[in-house]
Amino acid sequence: MAYSEIMAETMRADLGVEPGLSEKRMFGGLCFLLHGNMVCGITKDGAMYRPGKDREAEALKAGAQPISFTGRPMGGMVEVDAGAFEDADLRMKLTEMSLAHAASLPPKG
């Protein structure tokens, strides 16, 4: 398995029950989508979140890192390693920012 199922279960619990929430295997990991827009996901080495460009600096200040798995900057997205993922307060901040961003986008498909 390319990602931790334990981390995926934690992320599912953090997201709760949101109408329009779905899961999709992407990037060798698992992504969570709200009405087709990416919210967050589990990668091989940790987790990624999509707080959006407007709140990216806030997410970085909270403890996330610029996303690096693609080898190039991806504006509006951040990541945390497995150790930082254990910080429930950080996860909740990133989850709330990312859900709000996805909810602000028009539904896909």
Secondary structure, DSSP 8 states (H G I E B T S, - for coil): --S-HHHHHHHHHHH---TTEEEEEETTEEEEEETTEEEEEE-SSEEEE---GGGHHHHHHHT-EE--TTSS--TT-EEEEHHHHT-HHHHHHHHHHHHHHHHTS----
